[in-house]
Amino acid sequence: MHELSLASGVVDTALRHSGGQTVTVVSLRVGHLRQVVPDSLRFCFEIVARDTACEGAELRLTEVDLTLECRDCGHGWSPRGPAFRCPDCGSAAVTVTGGEELQIEYIEVEDKEDACTARG
């Protein structure tokens, strides 16, 4: 189950960038070709986040569809099956233009207000 190692990497990265504050949301873009099972990733995220500043944080997943572009005619499309030939010209010379993503878009942290030190 590679979701466990992915979740571990996501939590580690969020913690590095949280500035020591409690993380409330982690937004992640995951491409279709990464073959991630969203429910498994969320489950693993909860386990890995325990006893860290990410505990209780919401994991927001945006799934990115596979998109291809023909290098011969320039046509772009999202295949709906295992066929990777250009639907316009039939060429097999294609480039993956979407669906390989695995990136944290943003994290949200709790805003810690400074205690009022004014005397009055």
Buried (B, 14 or more C-beta within 10 A) or exposed (E): EEBBEBBBEBBEBBBEEBEEEBBBBBBBBBBBBBEBEEEBBBBBBBEBBEEBBBEEBEBBBEBBEBBBBBEEEEBBBEBEEEEEBBEEEEEEEBEEEBBEBBEBEEBBBEEEEEEEEEEE
